[in-house]
Amino acid sequence: LVCFGSSFNVLDRAASLREAARLLQACGWIACLWNHRDLDDPVQRKIETVIRRRLPDYALGTRRENPSDVIRESGLFDAARNFDCRFTHHASRDIFVAGFRAHATLVRQAGRQLDAILDDISHALPARVSVPFSTRIWVAQKLHG
């Protein structure tokens, strides 16, 4: 098994799939997975609004796209299968906001504005938050040959 976490959206995906296929034995598997905040949740919509006040062109990137076509087009793996698991994470505002320091999509785009954005998010949230998430996983088996 070769797993790609949030890295798959920042790598050259075609090159990464070729390398995964090279590493895998016949019939090995790849998995691409992400944890996504549920952006339909009112608190998460508020956070997105706060971010876009300072970053009007903020883009979620390819991490929210279905990678099935990229996997299929590689010609190296069978059709990807998708699994989606929903859960809710309960945390203090401070712990939740600190997690955004590892949110590479935001960090890359925010640059020097990151601390101000995190401060804005902190001020927009209650002391405790319940954050609905979805873990989305796509798996595909290496083709023979």
TORFI-232597 format. One record per residue: residue number from 1; x, y, z of N, C-alpha, C in turn. Coordinates in nm, 4 decimals. Last residue first. Layout:
<recs>
seq,n.X,n.Y,n.Z,ca.X,ca.Y,ca.Z,c.X,c.Y,c.Z
NUM,X,Y,Z,X,Y,Z,X,Y,Z
...
</recs>
This chain:
<recs>
seq,n.X,n.Y,n.Z,ca.X,ca.Y,ca.Z,c.X,c.Y,c.Z
145,0.0907,-0.6150,-1.4911,0.1733,-0.5897,-1.6080,0.2568,-0.4748,-1.5904
144,-0.2219,-0.5271,-1.3419,-0.1167,-0.6253,-1.3731,-0.0350,-0.5769,-1.4911
143,-0.2741,-0.2190,-1.1679,-0.3067,-0.3120,-1.2763,-0.1910,-0.4083,-1.2965
142,-0.3284,-0.1588,-0.8261,-0.2363,-0.1541,-0.9395,-0.2791,-0.2581,-1.0423
141,-0.6389,-0.0339,-0.7080,-0.5399,-0.1430,-0.7155,-0.4567,-0.1296,-0.8410
140,-0.7309,0.2422,-0.5073,-0.7266,0.1774,-0.6393,-0.6145,0.0744,-0.6372
139,-0.9334,0.4578,-0.3086,-0.8359,0.3489,-0.3192,-0.8439,0.2897,-0.4595
138,-0.9956,0.7525,-0.1438,-1.0064,0.6856,-0.2729,-0.8961,0.5806,-0.2759
137,-1.1691,0.8986,0.1224,-1.0610,0.8083,0.0819,-1.0934,0.7512,-0.0556
136,-1.2366,1.1495,0.3453,-1.2649,1.0983,0.2101,-1.1431,1.0211,0.1628
135,-1.3853,1.2271,0.6350,-1.2623,1.1676,0.5834,-1.3001,1.1039,0.4509
134,-1.5372,1.5203,0.7289,-1.5525,1.4025,0.6460,-1.4130,1.3540,0.6109
133,-1.6574,1.6892,1.0228,-1.5558,1.6544,0.9237,-1.6032,1.5362,0.8411
132,-1.7826,1.9450,1.2242,-1.8131,1.8274,1.1432,-1.7077,1.8104,1.0334
131,-1.6837,2.0524,1.5295,-1.6492,2.0666,1.3883,-1.6839,1.9384,1.3128
130,-1.7682,2.2479,1.7851,-1.7937,2.1131,1.7341,-1.7803,2.1235,1.5831
129,-1.5855,2.4464,2.0190,-1.6436,2.4251,1.8861,-1.6650,2.2767,1.8609
128,-1.5801,2.6877,2.2778,-1.5732,2.5462,2.2384,-1.6422,2.5306,2.1039
127,-1.6008,2.9657,2.2649,-1.4909,2.9053,2.3411,-1.4717,2.7575,2.3084
126,-1.6910,3.0570,1.9221,-1.7168,3.0435,2.0657,-1.5996,2.9724,2.1331
125,-1.5181,3.2659,1.6792,-1.5642,3.1374,1.7314,-1.5993,3.1444,1.8794
124,-1.4015,3.4962,1.5903,-1.5318,3.4623,1.5326,-1.5939,3.3372,1.5947
123,-1.1502,3.5134,1.7002,-1.2520,3.6071,1.7480,-1.3921,3.5735,1.6968
122,-1.0223,3.3159,1.5459,-1.0377,3.2983,1.6902,-1.1478,3.3886,1.7453
121,-1.0183,3.4390,1.2961,-1.0953,3.3154,1.3152,-1.1232,3.2961,1.4638
120,-0.8430,3.6535,1.3517,-0.9808,3.6802,1.3078,-1.0697,3.5572,1.3305
119,-0.6110,3.5056,1.4077,-0.6694,3.5911,1.5116,-0.8153,3.6230,1.4777
118,-0.5682,3.3946,1.1581,-0.5961,3.3065,1.2715,-0.6569,3.3842,1.3878
117,-0.5171,3.6311,1.0156,-0.6318,3.5476,0.9798,-0.6687,3.4563,1.0964
116,-0.2811,3.7154,1.1406,-0.4002,3.8012,1.1453,-0.5264,3.7210,1.1126
115,-0.1096,3.5022,1.0748,-0.1405,3.5318,1.2157,-0.2658,3.6182,1.2283
114,-0.1074,3.5205,0.7843,-0.1574,3.4039,0.8571,-0.1962,3.4381,1.0012
113,0.0018,3.7128,0.6267,-0.1284,3.7439,0.6862,-0.1802,3.6315,0.7761
112,0.2268,3.6222,0.5040,0.2447,3.7052,0.6233,0.1123,3.7395,0.6918
111,0.0496,3.3544,0.3647,0.1802,3.4190,0.3809,0.1880,3.4954,0.5115
110,-0.1871,3.2427,0.2662,-0.1939,3.3545,0.3613,-0.0617,3.4283,0.3753
109,-0.1279,3.0257,0.1025,-0.1923,3.1431,0.0434,-0.1897,3.2650,0.1357
108,-0.0023,2.8427,0.2741,0.0612,2.8824,0.1477,0.0032,3.0130,0.0956
107,-0.1975,2.8157,0.4789,-0.0640,2.8681,0.5096,0.0040,2.9197,0.3822
106,-0.4149,2.6943,0.3438,-0.4273,2.8284,0.3994,-0.2892,2.8904,0.4222
105,-0.2933,2.4512,0.2743,-0.3582,2.5320,0.1717,-0.3713,2.6766,0.2202
104,-0.2049,2.3453,0.5220,-0.1078,2.3909,0.4217,-0.1701,2.4787,0.3143
103,-0.2671,2.3736,0.8251,-0.3563,2.3735,0.7086,-0.2774,2.4318,0.5912
102,-0.1323,2.4051,1.0546,-0.0921,2.2906,0.9725,-0.1787,2.2789,0.8466
101,-0.2590,2.6138,1.1677,-0.1170,2.6339,1.1364,-0.0625,2.5185,1.0514
100,-0.5071,2.5195,1.2347,-0.4946,2.5872,1.1052,-0.3495,2.6172,1.0706
99,-0.4815,2.4322,1.4960,-0.4759,2.3334,1.3881,-0.4618,2.3959,1.2501
98,-0.5365,2.6594,1.6435,-0.3960,2.6168,1.6299,-0.3800,2.5145,1.5176
97,-0.8158,2.6484,1.6393,-0.7473,2.7523,1.5616,-0.6005,2.7161,1.5422
96,-0.8544,2.4299,1.8176,-0.9039,2.4259,1.6799,-0.8296,2.5270,1.5925
95,-0.7389,2.5271,2.0544,-0.6858,2.4051,1.9910,-0.7284,2.3996,1.8444
94,-0.9053,2.7513,2.1010,-0.7605,2.7660,2.0855,-0.6975,2.6456,2.0159
93,-1.1644,2.6416,2.1270,-1.1359,2.7357,2.0183,-0.9852,2.7430,1.9940
92,-1.1510,2.2938,2.2044,-1.1535,2.4341,2.2456,-1.1228,2.5189,2.1226
91,-1.3520,2.0528,2.0253,-1.2256,2.1093,2.0741,-1.2491,2.2492,2.1294
90,-1.4657,1.7707,1.8604,-1.4985,1.8704,1.9624,-1.3670,1.9211,2.0214
89,-1.5531,1.6577,1.5463,-1.4398,1.6824,1.6355,-1.4803,1.7947,1.7311
88,-1.7489,1.4118,1.4027,-1.7461,1.5463,1.4601,-1.6323,1.5542,1.5605
87,-1.7528,1.2447,1.0826,-1.7341,1.2474,1.2276,-1.7349,1.3925,1.2737
86,-1.8005,1.0255,0.8064,-1.8285,1.1527,0.8724,-1.8066,1.1390,1.0232
85,-1.6310,0.8885,0.5442,-1.6663,0.8665,0.6843,-1.6832,1.0017,0.7515
84,-1.6344,0.7411,0.2381,-1.6542,0.8690,0.3050,-1.7031,0.8401,0.4462
83,-1.4602,0.6011,-0.0311,-1.5209,0.5809,0.1004,-1.5279,0.7180,0.1679
82,-1.4417,0.4922,-0.3693,-1.4466,0.6007,-0.2712,-1.5156,0.5572,-0.1435
81,-1.2129,0.3473,-0.5944,-1.3338,0.3335,-0.5123,-1.3270,0.4369,-0.4019
80,-1.0881,0.3800,-0.9242,-1.0807,0.4146,-0.7822,-1.2169,0.3947,-0.7167
79,-1.0138,0.1237,-1.1512,-1.1039,0.2325,-1.1126,-1.0972,0.2556,-0.9614
78,-0.6604,0.0353,-1.1408,-0.7999,0.0131,-1.1786,-0.8848,0.1312,-1.1300
77,-0.3629,0.1996,-1.2631,-0.4485,0.1483,-1.1563,-0.5896,0.1261,-1.2081
76,-0.2336,0.3094,-1.4777,-0.1566,0.2214,-1.3901,-0.2410,0.1502,-1.2855
75,-0.3411,0.5109,-1.6259,-0.3304,0.3799,-1.6899,-0.2596,0.2768,-1.6042
74,-0.3924,0.7669,-1.5485,-0.2530,0.7211,-1.5377,-0.2326,0.5898,-1.6120
73,-0.6650,0.7981,-1.5579,-0.5870,0.8453,-1.6721,-0.4403,0.8037,-1.6659
72,-0.7353,0.7086,-1.2996,-0.7717,0.6300,-1.4188,-0.6836,0.6675,-1.5381
71,-0.6339,0.9210,-1.1432,-0.5885,0.7834,-1.1202,-0.6148,0.6982,-1.2437
70,-0.7791,1.1334,-1.2451,-0.6321,1.1374,-1.2507,-0.5758,0.9967,-1.2343
69,-1.0408,1.0499,-1.1821,-1.0006,1.0667,-1.3220,-0.8488,1.0663,-1.3366
68,-1.0356,1.0451,-0.8936,-1.0604,0.9236,-0.9733,-1.0131,0.9370,-1.1173
67,-1.0126,1.2506,-0.7104,-0.8941,1.2152,-0.7896,-0.9147,1.0961,-0.8835
66,-1.2308,1.5133,-0.6639,-1.2280,1.3680,-0.6738,-1.1084,1.3288,-0.7624
65,-1.1137,1.7939,-0.4760,-1.1566,1.7311,-0.6011,-1.1465,1.5788,-0.5907
64,-1.0025,1.9069,-0.2620,-1.1452,1.8763,-0.2505,-1.2001,1.8142,-0.3786
63,-0.7429,1.9568,-0.3386,-0.7645,1.8615,-0.2291,-0.9116,1.8262,-0.2116
62,-0.6949,2.1521,-0.5239,-0.7398,2.0216,-0.5744,-0.7716,1.9227,-0.4638
61,-0.8197,2.4583,-0.3689,-0.7241,2.3729,-0.4379,-0.7825,2.2378,-0.4773
60,-0.9580,2.6617,-0.2504,-0.9465,2.5369,-0.1756,-0.8512,2.4384,-0.2418
59,-0.8378,2.9915,-0.2538,-0.8847,2.8758,-0.3300,-0.8607,2.7490,-0.2488
58,-0.8865,3.3348,-0.2118,-0.8543,3.2079,-0.1450,-0.9185,3.0917,-0.2216
57,-0.9183,3.5906,-0.2969,-0.8967,3.4878,-0.3999,-0.8608,3.3523,-0.3410
56,-0.9357,3.7426,-0.0633,-1.0539,3.7292,-0.1493,-1.0406,3.6203,-0.2561
55,-0.8247,3.7285,0.2248,-0.7763,3.6591,0.1036,-0.8940,3.6388,0.0083
54,-0.9681,3.8643,0.4136,-0.8268,3.9011,0.3950,-0.7677,3.8399,0.2678
53,-1.2165,3.7526,0.3753,-1.2061,3.8979,0.3980,-1.0634,3.9449,0.3740
52,-1.1765,3.4809,0.3645,-1.1892,3.5528,0.2368,-1.1917,3.7050,0.2533
51,-1.1784,3.4123,0.6381,-1.0564,3.3951,0.5576,-1.0628,3.4824,0.4325
50,-1.4472,3.4672,0.7027,-1.3387,3.5384,0.7710,-1.2097,3.5306,0.6885
49,-1.5748,3.2780,0.5400,-1.6001,3.4206,0.5192,-1.4888,3.5039,0.5812
48,-1.4833,3.0430,0.6599,-1.4477,3.0705,0.5200,-1.4687,3.2183,0.4875
47,-1.6081,3.0713,0.9097,-1.4621,3.0698,0.8994,-1.4174,3.1014,0.7572
46,-1.8769,3.0511,0.8327,-1.8288,3.1743,0.8957,-1.6763,3.1832,0.8847
45,-1.8813,2.7886,0.7477,-1.9088,2.8949,0.6500,-1.8578,3.0287,0.7038
44,-1.8394,2.6669,0.9937,-1.7355,2.6565,0.8915,-1.7561,2.7593,0.7812
43,-2.0796,2.7271,1.1210,-1.9537,2.7757,1.1795,-1.8421,2.7710,1.0748
42,-2.2704,2.5938,0.9499,-2.2696,2.7398,0.9675,-2.1388,2.7958,1.0254
41,-2.1591,2.3506,0.7169,-2.1839,2.3818,0.8570,-2.1762,2.5337,0.8762
40,-2.0634,2.3133,0.4688,-2.2057,2.3467,0.4782,-2.2456,2.3813,0.6216
39,-1.8075,2.2261,0.4917,-1.8255,2.3682,0.4639,-1.9723,2.4094,0.4570
38,-1.6684,2.0203,0.7060,-1.7946,2.0295,0.6332,-1.8272,2.1771,0.6123
37,-1.3228,1.9723,0.6527,-1.4280,2.0343,0.7331,-1.5528,2.0421,0.6462
36,-1.1804,1.6682,0.5529,-1.2392,1.7961,0.5115,-1.3370,1.8451,0.6159
35,-0.8995,1.4795,0.5182,-1.0026,1.5183,0.6142,-1.0508,1.6568,0.5731
34,-0.8134,1.2512,0.2588,-0.8169,1.3864,0.3129,-0.9233,1.3936,0.4208
33,-0.6195,1.0174,0.0695,-0.7191,1.0523,0.1700,-0.6996,1.1920,0.2240
32,-0.5610,0.7575,-0.1442,-0.5526,0.9031,-0.1342,-0.6591,0.9445,-0.0342
31,-0.3838,0.4636,-0.1825,-0.4942,0.5292,-0.1128,-0.4635,0.6780,-0.1079
30,-0.3064,0.1826,-0.3875,-0.2811,0.3198,-0.3461,-0.4051,0.3680,-0.2711
29,-0.1859,-0.1594,-0.3717,-0.2911,-0.0576,-0.3660,-0.2342,0.0806,-0.3388
28,-0.0755,-0.4365,-0.5759,-0.0688,-0.3457,-0.4615,-0.1737,-0.2362,-0.4743
27,-0.0624,-0.6062,-0.7950,-0.1885,-0.6022,-0.7196,-0.1798,-0.5192,-0.5913
26,0.2852,-0.6378,-0.7728,0.1633,-0.6632,-0.8504,0.0440,-0.6666,-0.7551
25,0.4192,-0.3888,-0.5462,0.4198,-0.5207,-0.6086,0.2920,-0.5341,-0.6900
24,0.5107,-0.0450,-0.5852,0.4163,-0.1507,-0.5479,0.4447,-0.2820,-0.6176
23,0.6867,0.1387,-0.6950,0.7129,0.0848,-0.5614,0.6291,-0.0380,-0.5279
22,0.5666,0.2039,-0.9376,0.7006,0.1454,-0.9373,0.7298,0.0777,-0.8036
21,0.3306,0.3223,-0.8475,0.3229,0.1970,-0.9240,0.4590,0.1270,-0.9268
20,0.4420,0.5520,-0.7315,0.3676,0.4558,-0.6488,0.3609,0.3211,-0.7193
19,0.5458,0.6764,-0.9582,0.6363,0.6317,-0.8523,0.5679,0.5300,-0.7617
18,0.3071,0.7309,-1.0965,0.4101,0.6459,-1.1596,0.5049,0.5911,-1.0531
17,0.1872,0.9026,-0.9111,0.1242,0.7729,-0.9409,0.2228,0.6786,-1.0084
16,0.3640,1.1175,-0.9242,0.3450,1.0459,-0.7976,0.2818,0.9096,-0.8194
15,0.3292,1.2064,-1.1850,0.4601,1.1533,-1.1450,0.4480,1.0723,-1.0161
14,0.0615,1.2937,-1.1608,0.0968,1.1893,-1.2583,0.2306,1.1248,-1.2205
13,0.0819,1.4959,-0.9599,0.0031,1.3743,-0.9371,0.0394,1.2618,-1.0341
12,0.3148,1.6586,-0.8076,0.2839,1.6292,-0.9474,0.2131,1.4941,-0.9428
11,0.1536,1.7613,-0.4996,0.2556,1.6903,-0.5772,0.2190,1.6907,-0.7247
10,-0.0588,1.8570,-0.3665,0.0509,1.9508,-0.3903,0.1662,1.8871,-0.4676
9,-0.2451,1.6567,-0.3292,-0.2892,1.7769,-0.3992,-0.1766,1.8776,-0.4238
8,-0.1151,1.4639,-0.1797,-0.1457,1.4347,-0.3202,-0.1852,1.5606,-0.3964
7,-0.0886,1.5310,0.0906,0.0221,1.5592,-0.0014,-0.0180,1.5471,-0.1474
6,-0.2781,1.4470,0.2629,-0.3007,1.5771,0.1993,-0.1892,1.6133,0.1014
5,-0.1649,1.1319,0.1836,-0.2569,1.2111,0.2644,-0.2799,1.3409,0.1908
4,-0.1289,0.8453,0.0134,-0.1093,0.9885,-0.0025,-0.2115,1.0554,0.0877
3,0.0225,0.5285,0.0492,-0.0802,0.6249,0.0904,-0.0348,0.7669,0.0605
2,0.0556,0.2185,-0.0867,0.1160,0.3513,-0.0861,0.0034,0.4482,-0.0556
1,0.0842,-0.1186,0.0000,0.0000,0.0000,0.0000,0.0885,0.1246,0.0000
</recs>
